[in-house]
Amino acid sequence: MAGSELIGKEEAKEVMDILETGVFMRYGFDEERKGVFKVKEFEKAFADYLGIGYTLGVTSGSSALKVALTAMDVGPGDEVIAPAFDFIATYEAILEVGAIPVMGDLDDSLNLDPDDIESKITPYTKCVIPVHMCGAAARIDKIIEVAKKHNLLVLEDNAQACGGTYHGKKLGTFADMGILSFDYYKTMTTGEGGMVLTNSKDLYDRSDWYHDHGHDHNPNVGRGDEGRSILGFNFRMNEFQGAVGLAQLRKLDYIIKEQGRNKAVLKDALGDISAVGFRKLFDPDGDTATFLGFNLPDEETTKRFQKLLGAKGVNTIYFRDNAWHYVPRWEHLIARATANSMKFPFTNPMYKGKVEYRVEDIPHAEDIMSRTLFMIIPVKMSEEARAKALVGIKEAAKEL
Ligand SMILES: *Cc1c(COP(=O)(O)O)cnc(C)c1O
């Protein structure tokens, strides 16, 4: 549960600054706010932390995806490749902009396999969204290489590995654009919240305008007199989110370090079991350690081991059967049941492709997902909790 475990007086102090001025909105009210700009400060701090040119706070990770896709002009008629193992928000965001999600296969890191991308490209493909699932990096360098070869845009969904790196560079900063999520489950939280990342002034400007009704945010005029060149919508982050985010960002490296310590202890215990292998990490040093992924030889053994562990009080997640993280489980997506009765954008005549969501197209995902378990790694783990988990793993292994 990460950052949500550490809410304390640091967050309270930042929020008090807002309550004292009474200005909860990030824009306007120049006199009343007395120089307090929490969202702006949060964006600046994050740009420095990541080493990226532009950061834009928004209402959620989902809206960050929608804003970024809109800024890159991904829309009706386009296909976007995303991994078969993913949180559903990525697929929803693609549909929200009127494009069609295409399911990509996984490699042994359980992230999008760069070597499978070419087999999913059609004349309609416009963008690829690699997702750094469960705390650890996809082979983002290879994915970008394949995408560039085919003139595709890349949007890095880093909702799940905030603060992680790949060969020393921060995740979310590799591609044309990136996003972060700060919802309550994520590595650091603002309750709800997200961020759009880019090094492109043009993509930043388009994101900035779109997320606030087209406002050009001209610093020399009042809000009512600002110019606009496109229509937009409202995905503005508020000052409370910025305030909490500032305090949480200062704790991010500590969160990752403590999770790493706890993960190492559990990994050692599981490593003693001969049937257990581990999720492949292409850069273990960059892992944020939010999850420990491990595999067993086959589906039957995996499900049996999950039961044995559960009986000893050690909880794991079998994401293949989970309702929200594996595309073949999304019966509503497969039925094209979008929120409008016309089933747009699937039925949009501008879309000339023929997308299918068939397990035959993701053979490696089917295999690796069917025999992988994940443990959630906490930031805070008492001696007692640690001892209990170690005993539980040992006892479950005896019955395997
Ligand atoms: C959580 C998540 C999102 C969406 O973030 P919200 O802030 O919850 O809207 C997007 N993509 C992935 C991979 C996520 O895990």
The ligand as a Tripos MOL2 file, in Angstrom:
@<TRIPOS>MOLECULE
LIG
   15    15     1     0     0
SMALL
NO_CHARGES

@<TRIPOS>ATOM
      1 C1         -3.8120    2.8900  -11.6280 C.3       1 LIG1
      2 C2         -3.4740    2.7840  -13.0480 C.ar      1 LIG1
      3 C3         -3.9440    3.7040  -13.9940 C.ar      1 LIG1
      4 C4         -4.9740    4.7450  -13.6930 C.3       1 LIG1
      5 O1         -4.7000    5.5490  -12.6360 O.3       1 LIG1
      6 P1         -5.8770    6.2200  -11.7700 P.3       1 LIG1
      7 O2         -5.1350    7.3160  -11.0730 O.co2     1 LIG1
      8 O3         -6.3740    5.1740  -10.8310 O.co2     1 LIG1
      9 O4         -6.8910    6.7160  -12.6880 O.co2     1 LIG1
     10 C5         -3.5040    3.5970  -15.2970 C.ar      1 LIG1
     11 N1         -2.6790    2.6210  -15.6700 N.ar      1 LIG1
     12 C6         -2.2220    1.6950  -14.8030 C.ar      1 LIG1
     13 C7         -1.2860    0.6510  -15.2870 C.3       1 LIG1
     14 C8         -2.6220    1.7350  -13.4620 C.ar      1 LIG1
     15 O5         -2.2030    0.8000  -12.6230 O.3       1 LIG1
@<TRIPOS>BOND
     1     1     2 1
     2     2     3 ar
     3     2    14 ar
     4     3     4 1
     5     3    10 ar
     6     4     5 1
     7     5     6 1
     8     6     7 2
     9     6     8 1
    10     6     9 1
    11    10    11 ar
    12    11    12 ar
    13    12    13 1
    14    12    14 ar
    15    14    15 1
@<TRIPOS>SUBSTRUCTURE
     1 LIG1         1 GROUP 0 **** ****
